[in-house]
């Protein structure tokens, strides 16, 4: 049975945050509400009786007791709540039921900020102001506190007469799943986490209402010298039993709530900020036929599949401004002459547009930001040398393309109880790498947001001369360099290996993600030069943890790497052979505004050039979605996935998603039967759920 041991946690939950959805890192538990009652209604046996018996200092008793609670709030709130609206937007319209609940909660929030002000400046307040606050918080008139709390409960937990999807948790889950696919992203986090946030919002409102009610009844006790003990007990019963009802409904809703979180498309795609690319790795390339055939033109462009010469003889014909440092293949004839808009050597693209002898356009001629050239072919020994339109796969040491993938593990600081809370792609020094966000794990699946930080990116220096195929040095903080090993520290995308697997990876029960890396499927599948020929894939590092204590096991004894073959449970997709998606010759990804998930676990995808006719084949697709996948609410992760998104005909994006820890099995109603019977006797309103006794 899970029970939070912090006796006053609930007081931290009720610190005022206007218009807030209570975004704790985990759900709030019933024993915390019982402890709140002990600090209010049951203070000194009976708060009301204690005030009556202490006639000389009863006012000071009220103020001091509430100040103690406020001090506890200040200590606990920093890691408890974040501000956000409860409103659920579907199809750009605010959902009427969540909006209605949000308005009721806003009223309680506004009233609570007044309460905090009155508590701080009580001796300066006039009696009329205090009396008005007492009336609003203790009577049951329309639009007063008790009325709003009841409306929150009845709207969130309706009886069977309302024709919708039941309680608020089932309702919100189904509304999101039934909404447009392009809106089933962002939304603070996963649907699983969203339901927990809604629950926290509801119980925080109840807790605030209870604290204000007890404060006002204590003031009435002091003013009227009369006991309000029964009213205080009713407030306590309402808090405990409604919170228990919300928790039971939450647990039911979480059982079918997805835990994955992904990013929506940004309003505008910006290179280096919202997406990155294997820049210049696979592109359309224009050359003269004789450059490949060593001065001979007896063959055809269509038969070209070889390494491009390091040097081109410009004394007798045109040489490209940006030669191919790799393999040329997939060629067609461009005729005897072409017109080409060549871009500078340091540009991401080689060409802005090109046109062959037959007026066939590659790209669109909107002017030229580079230099327009007109390469031509010619007769050589009675054979005509054509211009060839090919694909260049950069893989030689002289290449300046971004063609490397970092394989070094990205681990959280397990010794400091840090776990992975976010992830993103970055492109640094011509190398794609993963970057993680880490935060300190707390009891109950919470994260210390003050501890969160993105791990520093690694920096490199590329050496195109002294290492076969080009190599990288890792730059260290002491200004020293360490040679990186191909196949261990990094790898290259090249013509014989440009496949990456798409998988969802999950930790087993009682494990949390503490690291991630790219790796090759088979470490033994290498060529004569040590380059790995097997596909790339994502792998996650997981560590055993104690949910109740919020502690991690050892990095060495309680941690291991997970691949699709190592998962405790796999999805049905892994019962078949891996499906390889095809994106060759597709449109530039940035030209699509809506990019929905288009892959499933156990798929794969190969990097290829974009469409020649529309994009001059100048993009290496798919791109990488560079948006951070961390959500507005930080949670420990139970998994990470790599997927492809994009419509048919477009190059699309490789994107990351996360899976939040499953709280379902940790939701326990920690109330003994004697205590439960006591609250039942003090609160007689009908409840839709049978109260669970443990």
C-alpha positions as CSV (number, residue, x, y, z in Angstrom):
1,X,0.0,0.0,0.0
2,X,1.3,3.4,-1.0
3,X,1.1,6.1,1.7
4,X,2.8,9.4,1.6
5,X,4.6,10.0,4.9
6,X,4.8,13.8,4.7
7,X,2.1,14.7,7.2
8,X,1.5,18.2,6.0
9,X,1.8,17.7,2.2
10,X,-1.7,18.8,1.6
11,X,-1.1,22.2,3.1
12,X,1.5,22.8,0.4
13,X,-1.1,21.9,-2.2
14,X,-3.4,24.7,-1.2
15,X,-1.1,27.7,-1.7
16,X,-2.9,30.1,-4.0
17,X,-2.2,30.0,-7.7
18,X,-4.8,31.9,-9.8
19,X,-6.6,30.2,-12.6
20,X,-4.6,27.1,-11.9
21,X,-4.7,23.4,-12.8
22,X,-2.9,21.6,-10.1
23,X,0.0,20.2,-11.9
24,X,1.8,18.1,-9.3
25,X,4.2,15.5,-10.5
26,X,2.0,12.7,-9.1
27,X,-1.5,12.4,-7.7
28,X,-2.4,13.6,-4.2
29,X,-3.3,10.9,-1.7
30,X,-6.2,10.6,0.8
31,X,-4.0,10.2,3.9
32,X,-2.7,13.7,3.2
33,X,-6.2,15.1,3.5
34,X,-6.7,13.2,6.8
35,X,-3.5,14.9,8.1
36,X,-4.9,18.3,7.1
37,X,-8.0,17.6,9.2
38,X,-5.7,16.8,12.1
39,X,-4.1,20.2,11.7
40,X,-7.5,22.0,11.6
41,X,-10.7,20.4,12.8
42,X,-9.0,18.0,15.2
43,X,-6.4,20.5,16.5
44,X,-6.0,19.9,20.2
45,X,-8.8,17.3,20.1
46,X,-11.3,19.9,18.8
47,X,-10.4,23.2,17.3
48,X,-13.7,24.7,18.2
49,X,-13.6,23.5,21.8
50,X,-10.0,24.6,22.2
51,X,-11.0,28.2,21.1
52,X,-13.9,28.3,23.5
53,X,-11.8,27.1,26.4
54,X,-9.0,29.6,25.7
55,X,-11.1,32.8,26.0
56,X,-8.1,35.0,26.6
57,X,-6.2,34.2,23.5
58,X,-8.5,32.5,21.1
59,X,-8.0,35.0,18.3
60,X,-4.3,34.6,18.5
61,X,-4.8,30.8,18.5
62,X,-6.6,31.1,15.2
63,X,-4.0,33.3,13.6
64,X,-1.0,31.4,14.8
65,X,-2.4,28.1,13.7
66,X,-3.1,29.4,10.2
67,X,0.3,31.1,10.0
68,X,1.9,27.8,10.7
69,X,0.0,26.3,7.8
70,X,1.0,29.2,5.6
71,X,4.7,28.7,6.5
72,X,4.4,25.0,5.5
73,X,2.8,26.1,2.3
74,X,5.8,28.3,1.5
75,X,8.2,25.5,2.0
76,X,6.3,22.9,-0.1
77,X,4.7,24.8,-2.9
78,X,7.9,25.3,-5.0
79,X,7.8,21.7,-6.1
80,X,4.1,21.2,-6.0
81,X,2.2,23.4,-8.4
82,X,2.6,25.1,-11.7
83,X,0.1,27.4,-13.4
84,X,-2.0,26.3,-16.4
85,X,-5.6,26.5,-17.5
86,X,-8.0,23.6,-16.9
87,X,-9.7,24.4,-20.2
88,X,-9.7,21.7,-22.8
89,X,-9.6,22.9,-26.4
90,X,-10.9,20.7,-29.2
91,X,-11.1,22.0,-32.8
92,X,-10.0,25.5,-31.5
93,X,-13.1,25.6,-29.3
94,X,-13.1,25.5,-25.5
95,X,-14.9,22.5,-24.2
96,X,-18.0,23.7,-22.3
97,X,-17.8,21.2,-19.3
98,X,-14.1,21.8,-18.6
99,X,-14.7,25.6,-19.0
100,X,-17.5,25.4,-16.5
101,X,-15.4,23.6,-13.9
102,X,-12.5,26.0,-14.6
103,X,-14.8,29.0,-13.8
104,X,-15.9,27.4,-10.5
105,X,-12.2,26.7,-9.6
106,X,-11.3,30.3,-10.5
107,X,-13.8,31.6,-8.0
108,X,-12.3,29.4,-5.2
109,X,-8.8,30.6,-6.3
110,X,-9.9,34.3,-6.1
111,X,-11.5,33.8,-2.7
112,X,-8.4,32.0,-1.4
113,X,-6.1,34.9,-2.3
114,X,-8.4,37.2,-0.2
115,X,-8.1,34.7,2.6
116,X,-4.3,34.8,2.5
117,X,-4.5,38.6,2.6
118,X,-6.9,38.6,5.5
119,X,-4.7,36.2,7.4
120,X,-1.6,38.3,6.9
121,X,-3.3,41.6,7.8
122,X,-6.1,40.4,10.1
123,X,-5.6,43.1,12.8
124,X,-5.8,45.8,10.1
125,X,-9.0,44.6,8.6
126,X,-12.3,46.1,9.6
127,X,-15.0,43.9,11.0
128,X,-17.4,44.3,8.0
129,X,-14.8,42.9,5.6
130,X,-14.1,39.9,7.8
131,X,-17.8,39.3,8.4
132,X,-18.5,39.4,4.7
133,X,-15.7,36.8,4.1
134,X,-17.1,34.6,6.8
135,X,-20.5,34.7,5.3
136,X,-19.3,33.9,1.8
137,X,-17.3,30.9,3.0
138,X,-19.8,29.3,5.4
139,X,-23.2,29.9,3.9
140,X,-24.6,27.9,1.0
141,X,-26.1,30.7,-1.1
142,X,-25.7,30.8,-4.9
143,X,-22.2,31.8,-6.0
144,X,-20.7,31.4,-2.5
145,X,-17.9,29.1,-1.7
146,X,-19.9,26.0,-0.7
147,X,-22.1,26.4,-3.8
148,X,-19.1,26.5,-6.1
149,X,-17.5,23.5,-4.5
150,X,-20.7,21.5,-4.8
151,X,-21.0,22.6,-8.5
152,X,-17.4,21.5,-9.1
153,X,-18.2,18.1,-7.7
154,X,-21.6,17.7,-9.5
155,X,-20.1,18.7,-12.8
156,X,-17.1,16.5,-12.5
157,X,-18.9,13.5,-11.0
158,X,-22.5,13.6,-12.5
159,X,-25.2,11.1,-11.8
160,X,-26.5,8.8,-14.6
161,X,-29.0,11.3,-15.9
162,X,-26.3,13.3,-17.7
163,X,-25.9,12.1,-21.3
164,X,-22.1,12.2,-21.9
165,X,-19.1,10.1,-21.1
166,X,-19.5,9.9,-17.4
167,X,-17.1,11.5,-14.9
168,X,-14.7,14.2,-15.9
169,X,-11.8,11.8,-16.3
170,X,-13.6,9.5,-18.8
171,X,-15.0,12.6,-20.5
172,X,-11.7,14.3,-21.0
173,X,-9.9,11.1,-22.1
174,X,-12.5,10.4,-24.7
175,X,-12.8,14.0,-25.9
176,X,-9.1,14.1,-26.6
177,X,-9.0,10.7,-28.3
178,X,-12.1,11.6,-30.4
179,X,-10.5,15.0,-31.4
180,X,-8.4,15.8,-34.4
181,X,-5.1,13.8,-34.5
182,X,-3.1,16.9,-35.0
183,X,-4.3,18.1,-31.6
184,X,-3.4,14.9,-29.7
185,X,0.0,16.3,-28.8
186,X,1.5,18.9,-26.5
187,X,-1.4,19.4,-24.0
188,X,0.9,19.6,-21.0
189,X,1.9,16.0,-21.3
190,X,0.3,12.6,-21.9
191,X,-3.4,12.0,-21.5
192,X,-2.5,9.9,-18.5
193,X,-0.7,12.9,-16.9
194,X,-3.5,15.3,-17.9
195,X,-6.0,13.3,-15.9
196,X,-3.8,13.4,-12.9
197,X,-3.6,17.2,-13.2
198,X,-7.3,17.4,-13.4
199,X,-7.7,15.3,-10.3
200,X,-5.1,17.5,-8.4
201,X,-7.0,20.6,-9.5
202,X,-10.3,19.3,-8.1
203,X,-8.9,18.2,-4.7
204,X,-6.8,21.3,-4.3
205,X,-10.1,23.3,-4.7
206,X,-11.7,21.1,-2.0
207,X,-8.7,21.6,0.3
208,X,-8.7,25.4,-0.1
209,X,-12.4,25.4,0.5
210,X,-12.0,23.4,3.7
211,X,-9.2,25.6,5.0
212,X,-11.2,28.8,4.4
213,X,-14.3,27.2,6.0
214,X,-12.5,26.1,9.1
215,X,-10.9,29.6,9.4
216,X,-14.3,31.3,9.2
217,X,-15.9,28.9,11.6
218,X,-13.1,29.5,14.1
219,X,-13.7,33.2,13.8
220,X,-17.4,32.7,14.4
221,X,-16.5,30.5,17.4
222,X,-14.5,33.4,18.9
223,X,-17.0,36.1,18.0
224,X,-20.1,34.3,19.2
225,X,-18.6,32.2,22.0
226,X,-20.5,29.2,20.5
227,X,-19.4,25.8,19.2
228,X,-19.3,25.2,15.5
229,X,-17.7,21.8,15.9
230,X,-20.3,19.9,13.8
231,X,-20.0,22.3,10.9
232,X,-16.2,21.8,11.0
233,X,-16.7,18.0,11.0
234,X,-19.0,18.3,8.0
235,X,-16.3,20.3,6.1
236,X,-13.8,17.6,7.0
237,X,-16.1,14.8,5.8
238,X,-16.8,16.6,2.6
239,X,-13.1,17.1,1.9
240,X,-12.2,13.4,2.7
241,X,-15.0,11.7,0.9
242,X,-15.1,13.9,-2.2
243,X,-11.3,13.5,-2.5
244,X,-11.7,9.8,-2.2
245,X,-14.4,9.7,-4.9
246,X,-12.2,11.8,-7.2
247,X,-9.4,9.3,-6.6
248,X,-11.5,6.3,-7.4
249,X,-12.7,7.8,-10.6
250,X,-9.2,8.8,-11.6
251,X,-7.9,5.3,-11.1
252,X,-10.6,4.0,-13.3
253,X,-9.8,6.6,-16.0
254,X,-6.1,6.0,-15.9
255,X,-6.5,2.3,-16.8
256,X,-7.3,3.2,-20.4
257,X,-5.4,6.6,-20.7
258,X,-2.4,6.7,-23.1
259,X,0.9,7.6,-21.5
260,X,2.8,8.8,-24.6
261,X,3.7,12.4,-25.2
262,X,4.8,13.9,-28.5
263,X,5.2,17.4,-29.8
264,X,2.8,19.1,-32.3
265,X,4.0,20.8,-35.4
266,X,5.5,24.3,-34.6
267,X,3.7,27.4,-36.2
268,X,6.8,27.8,-38.4
269,X,9.7,25.4,-39.2
270,X,13.1,27.0,-38.6
271,X,16.3,25.2,-39.4
272,X,18.4,24.6,-36.3
273,X,15.6,25.4,-34.0
274,X,12.5,23.2,-34.8
275,X,14.3,20.8,-37.2
276,X,17.7,19.6,-38.1
277,X,19.0,17.6,-41.1
278,X,21.9,15.4,-42.2
279,X,22.9,18.4,-44.2
280,X,24.5,17.7,-47.6
281,X,24.7,13.9,-47.0
282,X,22.5,12.7,-49.8
283,X,21.8,15.2,-52.6
284,X,21.2,15.5,-56.4
285,X,24.5,16.1,-58.1
286,X,25.3,17.4,-61.6
287,X,28.5,16.3,-63.4
288,X,30.0,15.6,-66.8
289,X,30.0,11.9,-67.9
290,X,33.7,11.9,-68.5
291,X,34.5,12.9,-64.9
292,X,33.5,9.4,-63.8
293,X,34.7,7.4,-66.9
294,X,38.2,8.7,-66.8
295,X,37.9,10.8,-70.0
296,X,35.9,8.2,-71.8
297,X,32.2,8.7,-72.9
298,X,31.5,5.3,-74.2
299,X,29.1,4.4,-71.5
300,X,25.8,6.2,-70.4
301,X,24.8,8.2,-67.3
302,X,22.4,5.4,-66.3
303,X,25.3,3.0,-65.7
304,X,27.1,5.2,-63.3
305,X,27.6,3.9,-59.7
306,X,31.0,4.6,-58.4
307,X,33.2,6.9,-56.4
308,X,33.5,10.5,-57.8
309,X,37.0,11.7,-58.6
310,X,38.8,13.8,-55.9
311,X,39.7,16.3,-58.6
312,X,38.0,17.5,-61.8
313,X,40.0,18.9,-64.7
314,X,38.7,22.4,-65.3
315,X,41.1,23.1,-68.1
316,X,38.8,21.7,-70.8
317,X,35.3,21.5,-69.2
318,X,33.1,22.7,-66.4
319,X,33.7,21.5,-62.9
320,X,31.1,21.7,-60.1
321,X,31.6,24.3,-57.4
322,X,30.7,21.7,-54.8
323,X,32.1,18.3,-55.9
324,X,30.8,15.0,-54.5
325,X,33.0,13.6,-51.8
326,X,31.6,10.2,-52.0
327,X,29.6,7.9,-54.3
328,X,27.6,9.0,-57.3
329,X,24.7,6.8,-58.5
330,X,21.1,6.8,-59.8
331,X,22.0,9.0,-62.8
332,X,20.0,10.1,-65.8
333,X,21.1,12.1,-68.8
334,X,20.7,15.9,-68.6
335,X,21.5,16.2,-72.3
336,X,24.3,18.1,-74.0
337,X,24.0,21.3,-72.0
338,X,22.3,22.5,-68.8
339,X,21.7,25.8,-67.0
340,X,22.4,25.6,-63.2
341,X,22.1,28.0,-60.3
342,X,25.1,27.0,-58.2
343,X,25.2,28.1,-54.6
344,X,28.4,28.8,-52.6
345,X,30.5,25.9,-51.3
346,X,29.5,26.6,-47.7
347,X,25.8,26.5,-48.4
348,X,23.6,23.6,-47.2
349,X,22.5,23.1,-50.8
350,X,24.5,22.7,-54.0
351,X,21.9,24.2,-56.3
352,X,18.9,26.5,-56.1
353,X,17.6,25.2,-59.5
354,X,18.7,23.5,-62.7
355,X,17.4,23.1,-66.3
356,X,18.4,20.5,-68.8
357,X,18.6,20.7,-72.6
358,X,15.0,19.7,-73.0
359,X,13.8,22.5,-70.7
360,X,13.1,20.1,-67.8
361,X,13.2,22.0,-64.6
362,X,14.7,20.8,-61.3
363,X,13.3,23.1,-58.7
364,X,11.8,26.5,-59.4
365,X,13.6,29.4,-61.0
366,X,12.8,32.4,-58.7
367,X,16.1,34.1,-59.4
368,X,19.5,32.9,-58.2
369,X,21.3,33.7,-54.9
370,X,24.4,32.1,-56.3
371,X,26.0,32.0,-59.7
372,X,24.3,30.8,-62.9
373,X,26.5,28.5,-65.0
374,X,25.9,26.6,-68.3
375,X,27.9,23.4,-68.2
376,X,28.0,21.6,-71.5
377,X,29.0,18.2,-73.0
378,X,31.1,17.6,-76.1
379,X,32.3,15.1,-78.6
380,X,35.2,13.0,-77.7
381,X,36.5,10.4,-80.2
382,X,33.2,10.2,-82.0
383,X,31.3,9.7,-78.7
384,X,29.3,12.5,-77.1
385,X,29.8,13.2,-73.4
386,X,26.5,14.0,-71.7
387,X,25.8,16.0,-68.6
388,X,24.6,13.6,-65.9
389,X,22.0,14.3,-63.2
390,X,22.9,11.9,-60.3
391,X,22.6,11.3,-56.6
392,X,25.7,12.0,-54.4
393,X,26.1,10.1,-51.2
394,X,28.9,11.9,-49.2
395,X,31.1,9.4,-47.4
396,X,34.7,10.4,-48.2
397,X,37.1,12.0,-45.6
398,X,37.0,15.3,-47.4
399,X,33.2,15.7,-47.0
400,X,31.8,18.7,-45.1
401,X,28.4,17.1,-44.9
402,X,26.6,16.5,-41.5
403,X,26.7,12.7,-41.8
404,X,27.7,11.5,-38.4
405,X,25.4,10.1,-35.6
406,X,26.6,10.1,-32.0
407,X,26.5,6.7,-30.2
408,X,27.8,7.8,-26.8
409,X,25.4,7.0,-24.0
410,X,23.5,10.0,-22.5
411,X,23.0,9.1,-18.8
412,X,21.4,11.0,-15.9
413,X,23.3,11.3,-12.7
414,X,22.0,8.2,-11.0
415,X,24.2,8.6,-7.9
416,X,22.4,11.9,-7.3
417,X,19.0,10.3,-7.8
418,X,18.5,12.0,-11.2
419,X,16.2,10.6,-13.9
420,X,15.5,11.5,-17.5
421,X,12.5,13.9,-17.8
422,X,13.0,15.1,-21.4
423,X,14.9,14.5,-24.6
424,X,15.7,16.2,-27.9
425,X,17.8,16.0,-31.1
426,X,20.6,18.4,-31.6
427,X,23.1,19.0,-34.4
428,X,26.6,20.0,-33.1
429,X,29.8,20.1,-35.1
430,X,28.4,18.1,-38.0
431,X,27.1,15.4,-35.8
432,X,23.5,14.4,-34.8
433,X,23.2,13.6,-31.1
434,X,20.6,13.0,-28.4
435,X,20.4,15.5,-25.5
436,X,18.6,14.6,-22.2
437,X,16.9,16.7,-19.5
438,X,17.3,15.3,-16.0
439,X,15.6,16.0,-12.7
440,X,15.8,14.7,-9.1
441,X,13.3,12.0,-8.3
442,X,11.1,12.6,-5.3
443,X,8.6,10.4,-3.4
444,X,5.4,9.5,-5.1
445,X,6.8,9.8,-8.7
446,X,7.4,13.6,-8.4
447,X,10.3,15.6,-9.8
448,X,12.1,18.4,-8.1
449,X,11.7,21.0,-10.8
450,X,14.4,23.2,-9.2
451,X,16.9,20.5,-10.0
452,X,16.0,20.1,-13.6
453,X,18.5,20.9,-16.3
454,X,19.5,20.0,-19.8
455,X,22.8,18.1,-19.9
456,X,25.6,19.9,-21.8
457,X,26.1,18.9,-25.4
458,X,29.3,17.3,-26.4
459,X,31.7,19.2,-28.7
460,X,33.9,17.7,-31.4
461,X,36.6,18.5,-34.0
462,X,36.5,16.8,-37.4
463,X,39.8,15.6,-38.9
464,X,39.4,14.9,-42.7
465,X,43.0,14.0,-43.2
466,X,44.6,11.7,-40.6
467,X,41.8,9.2,-40.2
468,X,40.3,6.9,-42.9
469,X,37.0,8.3,-44.0
470,X,37.4,11.3,-41.7
471,X,37.2,11.1,-38.0
472,X,36.2,13.1,-34.9
473,X,37.9,14.1,-31.7
474,X,35.9,14.7,-28.5
475,X,36.8,18.1,-27.0
476,X,37.2,17.9,-23.2
477,X,36.9,20.6,-20.6
478,X,40.7,20.5,-20.0
479,X,41.3,21.6,-23.6
480,X,42.4,18.0,-24.4
481,X,41.2,15.9,-27.3
482,X,40.2,12.3,-27.3
483,X,39.9,10.3,-30.6
484,X,36.4,8.9,-31.1
485,X,36.1,5.3,-32.2
486,X,33.9,4.6,-35.2
487,X,31.2,2.1,-34.3
488,X,31.5,2.8,-30.6
489,X,31.4,6.6,-30.1
490,X,29.9,7.6,-33.4
491,X,28.9,6.2,-36.8
492,X,28.3,7.5,-40.3
493,X,25.3,7.3,-42.6
494,X,26.7,6.0,-45.9
495,X,25.4,4.2,-49.0
496,X,25.7,0.7,-47.6
497,X,24.0,1.6,-44.3
498,X,21.4,4.4,-44.1
499,X,18.6,2.5,-42.3
500,X,17.3,3.4,-38.9
501,X,14.8,1.4,-36.9
502,X,11.6,2.9,-35.4
503,X,10.7,1.5,-32.0
504,X,8.8,2.2,-28.8
505,X,11.0,1.1,-25.8
506,X,9.5,0.5,-22.3
507,X,11.0,-0.1,-19.0
508,X,9.6,-2.9,-16.9
509,X,7.6,-2.5,-13.7
510,X,9.4,-0.6,-11.0
511,X,12.0,0.8,-13.5
512,X,12.5,4.3,-14.8
513,X,14.5,5.7,-17.7
514,X,17.9,7.0,-16.7
515,X,19.6,7.1,-20.1
516,X,19.4,6.8,-23.9
517,X,21.7,6.2,-26.9
518,X,21.8,5.3,-30.6
519,X,23.5,2.0,-31.4
520,X,23.9,-0.5,-34.2
521,X,21.8,-3.6,-34.2
522,X,24.8,-6.0,-34.7
523,X,28.2,-4.9,-33.4
524,X,29.8,-7.7,-35.4
525,X,28.5,-6.7,-38.9
526,X,31.4,-4.5,-40.0
527,X,33.3,-4.0,-43.3
528,X,37.0,-4.2,-43.9
529,X,37.4,-0.6,-42.6
530,X,35.5,-1.1,-39.4
531,X,32.3,0.6,-40.5
532,X,29.2,-1.1,-39.2
533,X,26.8,-2.3,-41.9
534,X,23.8,-3.0,-39.6
535,X,20.9,-0.7,-39.0
536,X,20.8,2.0,-36.3
537,X,18.3,1.9,-33.5
538,X,17.4,3.6,-30.2
539,X,18.1,2.0,-26.8
540,X,17.1,3.2,-23.3
541,X,18.9,2.8,-20.0
542,X,16.6,1.9,-17.1
543,X,17.1,1.8,-13.3
544,X,15.1,0.2,-10.6
545,X,13.4,2.6,-8.3
546,X,11.2,2.8,-5.1
547,X,8.1,4.7,-6.0
548,X,7.1,5.4,-2.4
549,X,10.6,6.6,-1.3
550,X,11.5,8.2,-4.6
551,X,15.0,6.5,-4.6
552,X,17.0,4.9,-7.4
553,X,18.9,1.7,-7.2
554,X,22.6,1.3,-8.1
555,X,23.8,2.3,-11.6
556,X,25.7,-1.0,-11.7
557,X,23.5,-3.5,-9.9
558,X,20.0,-2.2,-10.7
559,X,20.4,-0.7,-14.2
560,X,20.6,-2.1,-17.7
561,X,20.0,-1.2,-21.4
562,X,16.8,-2.1,-23.2
563,X,16.4,-3.0,-26.9
564,X,13.2,-4.2,-28.6
565,X,14.4,-7.8,-27.8
566,X,14.9,-7.0,-24.1
567,X,11.5,-5.6,-23.3
568,X,9.4,-7.4,-20.7
569,X,6.3,-6.9,-23.0
570,X,6.3,-6.1,-26.7
571,X,3.4,-4.8,-28.8
572,X,1.8,-7.1,-31.4
573,X,3.7,-5.3,-34.2
574,X,6.8,-7.2,-33.2
575,X,5.2,-10.5,-34.1
576,X,5.9,-9.8,-37.8
577,X,9.0,-8.8,-39.8
578,X,10.1,-5.2,-39.7
579,X,8.5,-3.0,-42.3
580,X,10.7,-0.5,-44.1
581,X,9.0,2.8,-45.0
582,X,9.9,4.4,-48.4
583,X,10.5,8.2,-48.6
584,X,12.8,8.4,-51.6
585,X,12.1,11.3,-54.0
586,X,9.6,12.8,-51.6
587,X,8.8,16.5,-51.1
588,X,10.8,18.8,-48.8
589,X,9.3,18.2,-45.3
590,X,9.0,21.9,-44.5
591,X,6.3,22.3,-47.2
592,X,3.9,20.2,-45.1
593,X,2.1,22.1,-42.3
594,X,0.6,19.0,-40.7
595,X,2.8,16.0,-39.9
596,X,1.0,13.2,-38.1
597,X,2.6,10.0,-36.9
598,X,2.9,7.7,-40.0
599,X,4.8,4.7,-38.5
600,X,4.3,2.0,-36.0
601,X,6.7,0.1,-33.7
602,X,8.9,-2.4,-35.7
603,X,9.1,-0.1,-38.7
604,X,12.2,1.2,-40.2
605,X,13.2,4.0,-42.6
606,X,16.1,4.8,-44.9
607,X,17.6,8.2,-45.5
608,X,17.3,9.4,-49.1
609,X,17.4,12.5,-51.2
610,X,14.3,14.7,-51.7
611,X,12.3,15.1,-54.9
612,X,14.5,16.3,-57.8
613,X,11.7,18.1,-59.7
614,X,10.4,20.2,-56.7
615,X,13.4,20.4,-54.4
616,X,16.4,19.9,-56.7
617,X,17.0,16.8,-54.6
618,X,18.9,19.0,-52.1
619,X,17.4,17.7,-48.8
620,X,18.4,14.5,-47.0
621,X,15.1,13.1,-45.8
622,X,13.6,12.5,-43.3
623,X,14.6,15.5,-41.2
624,X,14.8,15.4,-37.4
625,X,12.2,17.1,-35.3
626,X,14.5,19.2,-33.0
627,X,11.7,20.4,-30.6
628,X,12.3,19.4,-26.9
629,X,10.0,16.6,-25.7
630,X,9.7,17.5,-22.1
631,X,6.2,18.8,-21.6
632,X,5.1,21.6,-19.2
633,X,4.8,19.1,-16.3
634,X,7.9,17.1,-15.4
635,X,7.5,13.4,-14.7
636,X,9.7,10.4,-14.6
637,X,9.6,8.3,-17.7
638,X,9.0,4.7,-18.3
639,X,9.9,4.7,-22.0
640,X,11.0,6.6,-25.1
641,X,10.0,6.0,-28.7
642,X,11.4,7.0,-32.1
643,X,8.8,7.4,-34.9
644,X,8.3,8.9,-38.3
645,X,5.7,11.6,-39.0
646,X,4.6,13.2,-42.2
647,X,1.9,12.9,-44.9
648,X,2.3,10.7,-48.0
649,X,4.6,12.3,-50.6
650,X,6.6,14.3,-48.1
651,X,10.0,13.6,-46.6
652,X,8.7,13.9,-43.0
653,X,10.5,13.9,-39.7
654,X,12.1,11.5,-37.3
655,X,10.6,12.5,-33.9
656,X,10.9,11.4,-30.3
657,X,8.1,10.7,-27.8
658,X,8.1,9.8,-24.2
659,X,6.0,7.6,-22.0
660,X,5.2,8.8,-18.4
661,X,5.4,6.4,-15.4
662,X,2.1,4.5,-14.9
663,X,0.6,5.8,-11.7
664,X,-2.5,3.4,-11.9
665,X,-1.1,0.7,-9.6
666,X,0.1,3.3,-7.0
667,X,-3.4,4.8,-6.3
668,X,-4.3,3.4,-2.9
669,X,-7.1,4.7,-0.6
670,X,-5.3,4.6,2.7
671,X,-8.1,5.0,5.2
672,X,-9.0,2.5,7.9
673,X,-12.6,1.5,8.3
674,X,-13.0,3.3,11.7
675,X,-11.8,6.6,10.3
676,X,-13.9,6.1,7.2
677,X,-17.1,5.5,9.2
678,X,-16.4,8.6,11.1
679,X,-16.3,10.8,8.0
680,X,-19.3,9.1,6.5
681,X,-21.3,9.9,9.6
682,X,-20.4,13.6,9.3
683,X,-21.2,13.9,5.6
684,X,-24.4,12.5,4.2
685,X,-24.4,13.7,0.5
686,X,-24.9,10.9,-2.0
687,X,-21.7,9.6,-3.7
688,X,-21.5,7.9,-7.1
689,X,-18.8,5.4,-6.1
690,X,-18.7,2.9,-3.3
691,X,-16.1,4.0,-0.8
692,X,-13.1,1.7,-0.8
693,X,-11.9,0.5,2.6
694,X,-8.4,-0.7,3.1
